[in-house]
Amino acid sequence: MSHCIDVMFICNEWGSSKGGLPTFNREFAVNLAKAASDRIKVHCYVCSSSEENRLDAKKQGVNLITARRLPGSNDPLEWLKIPPPELPTPNVVVGHGRKFGSPAYFISERTKCKWIHFVHVFCEDLGKHKLESSSTPDAIADNEEKNRQELELCEAANLVVAVGSRLQRKYGRSLPDIKVEVITPGIFENFLTRATHVQPAAAGAEEFSVFMIGRGSIEDFALKGYDIVGKAVALLGRKFELTFVGSPQDEQRRIEKWFLKKTNIARNQLTIRGYRDNKEMKKMFRQADVIVMPSRTEGFGLVALEAISAGVPVLVSSESGIAKALEKVEGGMTVVVDSDKPEDWAGRIKQLSEQKPKDRHVSAMRLRDKYGEIYSWKKECERFEQMIHGLIQRPHKGIPVNYVLTGLHSVI
């Protein structure tokens, strides 16, 4: 094709304050723009953005477009359902999950462009571990319905792509008549450090700092396995300290009370911090002796990949997409914990604490290098470009009439 293909990603923000999904969206858009700048024009359509966001996106080759408010609607997701005047006829629209799959569907129908749907979680797995709340009296039933909606979006889209091979396998089983493609994220360059000064402490000396990073409500804490590591650190004693980063604004005390009650960790061992932006998070990573991701189930686990990218030691749950990805990485399984028992996590954390800081740092840097050898954004974006070219050759996929009636509601 002689002209550039216009690919429009749909998401809520350019930053990362809303979790892993916008983080993946931004990194993927930036790397696709870098890998195919002369063949693909990358646009990102978001609910809101700042001037700083727009300048940052432009600097990285992405055209950031902000949705306009619809008369009579205060729901930003509804605004995204209208194609932006800046790009009235994209060639391809990319949506993420249920939340952004719906706007992608509407834009695809209005403009007759091709629609690629990314899946980031498997909702039925989440329902097994989520706690009930006033708004969700039955988490299993709620996530069964969310899973049905996600599968309906997959069936309507022109192409389905899973983030990581673990999700690819799960969705492949649920969609036997659809080929589910896979993209595995590469190293996050914005977390790379030129050189890290390692404190010359002896093995086993002073405090050992365990960091756990996440975003979400207390209803998600069991799902994320925060109780597992809280109990593990409590078992290890006062030398071991746990810092949780990701409290909603002014919720630090409430979250502290949850940890104290559920895990019996001592208050002196526990620090609760609010979520930080990427720049602050990068600095915070370097305060950690290890970053842990003990999720009882996790679609992929971008927090762990951010830590790997930063050259920080990690421990990750075997029930995560990144653990599956690490199977192909030399030395990757040494950071995977195949257990949800606090005693086992305590043992792995203690083993790390007995190593010299320099040795831990060397191992972390080696893991980053080996991961990058297997999974690189360049290779993944080249594969994605081939998917796009193959998709554009196909005729537009008609959406069943009952799709809108059973799955999504029109904005007009």
Secondary structure, DSSP 8 states (H G I E B T S, - for coil): --S-EEEEEEES-SSSTT-HHHHHHHHHHHHHHHHSTTTEEEEEEES---HHHHHHHHHTTEEEEE----TT---HHHHTTS--TTSSS-SEEEEEHHHHHHHHHHHHHHH--EEEEEE---HHHHHHH----SS-S-HHHHHHHHHHHHHHHHHHSSEEEEESHHHHHHHHHH-TTS-EEEE-----GGG--S--------TT-S-EEEEEE--S-GGGHHHHTHHHHHHHHHHH-TTEEEEEEEE-TT-HHHHHHHHHHHH---GGGEEEEE---HHHHHHHHTT-SEEEE--SSBSS-HHHHHHHHTT--EEEESSBHHHHHHTTSTTGGGGEE----HHHHHHHHHHHHTS-HHHHHHHHHHHHHHHHHH--HHHHHHHHHHHHHHHHTS------HHHHHHT-----
